[in-house]
Amino acid sequence: MSVREVALECLLSISQTRASVSVVVDSAFQKHAISGRDRRLVNGLVYGVVRWQKQLDWVLNHFINPRFQVDMRHRHILRLGAFQLLHLDGIPAHAAIFETVQLAKRALGSGGSGYKRRARTGRRGFQAKSGSKTAGFINGVLRSVQREGHALTYPPLGENPVEHISLSQSYPTWLVKQWLETRGVSWTLAFCRASNHTAPLAFRMNCLLTQVKELRESLKASGISTQVSTLAPDGLVFVNREPTTFDTAERDNAPEGERTLKSVLNRDDIYVQDESAMLVAPLLAPAEMQLVVDLCAAPGGKTTHLAHLMGNSGKIIAADISEQRLARLKNNCRRIGALNVETQVLDATKAELGFITNADAVLIDAPCSGFGTLRRHPDIRWNRTAAQLSALCELQFNLLRNAAPHIKRGGVLVYSTCSVEPQENEEIIRRFLAAFPMYTVEHARPFLPHLPPSALTPEGFVQTFPHEHGVDGAFAARLRRKTT
Ligand SMILES: C[S@@+](CC[C@H](N)C(=O)[O-])C[C@H]1O[C@@H](n2cnc3c(N)ncnc32)[C@H](O)[C@@H]1O
């Protein structure tokens, strides 16, 4: 199968099953023998088309006769071609069009045209007349995109910010409206732009096994240059990584000859994690020999960080509703040498949490919209709805409500998300404090002294944004139960 056929197969699978991009791309790499360079192109094409699909459709629709309904297979082929023309510099336009037309011939054959005629034709735009003309149709539309696509103008930002941002940056209208209402135009535009970039690959150093200088030298010897994170104490960022070259599939299934990155990432002195996620354990600031409970722990990014900060002393109870995800946590603990972790499968909204009464600190790293991680998961913008967001807020509040009465007096409670939505963050904390006035907020500054002021809210919460801090959007609040 050619690279573009694999990309098309992935895109069809994503739209048919609504599985996440990473899962679909991973399983395509398991199924097809593809070299590292081609994997990067598949990755770039699939992630790119998913990310830009609304903008691509808007451009394409200028050149398709509106009386014709284009089926999903044709739509994805057109999107693949338009994406290469509008967003990829490395592929000359004639090659992008030629390859897409070849793809159409192979993927569509001379069978059905893939179009349903809606009404009489005669308007501007291309239309397919029969199966054998399909390649001509794809060719014609893409040539128009090449000639005129860049010259199309979006509704002006000043007159119609919702449509301007939603089309030019490729986001659902409801989300853009929501961000405009809560954050304003310049934040929304900057956030949407930054969230369309590929995230750098960051990882946390296992401070029990190595030190920054030693680790950087050892990575350099493997040909990998790193920078020290300016935000997270134990964080390093790869600097010689091409955009879109890394994904979990590449890590787990890299073919012979391309194992450097894979072997590096499976080292016991490294845990791949966004820098924003590395702020949570230092905010909780566990001391040695303490008991810490992590109620939404899997797959263990923060649990393993806590274990390292505790020098593997004391105990962490890592709980999660998903047994499968807890199995991943156990593997991660084993690999990275987190030795003080016990696991429990439980639904933390309903379980009897009496056992947390002895804990010095409790972490609730809540399930959330994930809108802070759009750089890594471009598909979630299309899959989430406003109703789901409300349901998530209820779940987040219920996690806090079920834990709150059991936390000991003087005990610490940290709540975190990888969301930028005030309703999942500040508003949850506000509602929590109203329901449980025996808790107070502790300002994050003393725990994260080198964090820039822009990453702290006036209340003392941590809030990062991709456009301001170059990391995922994330939120964390440190609360303490009063002693009286
Ligand atoms: C954001 S993830 C946690 C990530 C993890 N803390 C880390 O750093 O790797 C949220 C987790 O909450 C779990 N979860 C969802 N609902 C839950 C519930 N009712 N009780 C316990 N865990 C739950 C999910 O299975 C998921 O693993």
The ligand as an SDF file (V2000), in Angstrom:
LIG
                    3D

 27 29  0  0  0  0  0  0  0  0999 V2000
   -6.4610   12.8590   33.0360 C   0  0  0  0  0  0  0  0  0  0  0  0
   -6.4320   11.1600   33.2100 S   0  0  0  0  0  0  0  0  0  0  0  0
   -5.2440   10.9400   34.4880 C   0  0  0  0  0  0  0  0  0  0  0  0
   -3.8270   11.0400   33.9980 C   0  0  0  0  0  0  0  0  0  0  0  0
   -2.8250   10.6260   35.0770 C   0  0  0  0  0  0  0  0  0  0  0  0
   -3.0200   11.3270   36.3240 N   0  0  0  0  0  0  0  0  0  0  0  0
   -1.3910   10.8430   34.6050 C   0  0  0  0  0  0  0  0  0  0  0  0
   -0.7760   11.8330   34.9910 O   0  0  0  0  0  0  0  0  0  0  0  0
   -0.8950    9.9960   33.8430 O   0  0  0  0  0  0  0  0  0  0  0  0
   -7.9170   10.8830   34.0740 C   0  0  0  0  0  0  0  0  0  0  0  0
   -8.0600    9.4740   34.5940 C   0  0  0  0  0  0  0  0  0  0  0  0
   -9.2580    9.4400   35.3820 O   0  0  0  0  0  0  0  0  0  0  0  0
   -9.8130    8.1660   35.2810 C   0  0  0  0  0  0  0  0  0  0  0  0
  -11.2140    8.2540   35.7460 N   0  0  0  0  0  0  0  0  0  0  0  0
  -12.2890    8.6890   35.0530 C   0  0  0  0  0  0  0  0  0  0  0  0
  -13.3870    8.6270   35.8210 N   0  0  0  0  0  0  0  0  0  0  0  0
  -12.9950    8.1570   37.0180 C   0  0  0  0  0  0  0  0  0  0  0  0
  -13.6630    7.8680   38.2310 C   0  0  0  0  0  0  0  0  0  0  0  0
  -14.9910    8.0480   38.3600 N   0  0  0  0  0  0  0  0  0  0  0  0
  -12.9480    7.3520   39.2670 N   0  0  0  0  0  0  0  0  0  0  0  0
  -11.6120    7.1490   39.1390 C   0  0  0  0  0  0  0  0  0  0  0  0
  -10.9270    7.4020   38.0180 N   0  0  0  0  0  0  0  0  0  0  0  0
  -11.6000    7.9080   36.9760 C   0  0  0  0  0  0  0  0  0  0  0  0
   -9.6040    7.7950   33.8290 C   0  0  0  0  0  0  0  0  0  0  0  0
   -9.6500    6.3960   33.6680 O   0  0  0  0  0  0  0  0  0  0  0  0
   -8.2330    8.3980   33.5430 C   0  0  0  0  0  0  0  0  0  0  0  0
   -7.2410    7.4190   33.6900 O   0  0  0  0  0  0  0  0  0  0  0  0
  1  2  1  0
  2  3  1  0
  2 10  1  0
  3  4  1  0
  4  5  1  0
  5  6  1  0
  5  7  1  0
  7  8  2  0
  7  9  1  0
 10 11  1  0
 11 12  1  0
 11 26  1  0
 12 13  1  0
 13 14  1  0
 13 24  1  0
 14 15  1  0
 14 23  1  0
 15 16  2  0
 16 17  1  0
 17 18  1  0
 17 23  2  0
 18 19  1  0
 18 20  2  0
 20 21  1  0
 21 22  2  0
 22 23  1  0
 24 25  1  0
 24 26  1  0
 26 27  1  0
M  CHG  2   2   1   9  -1
M  END
$$$$
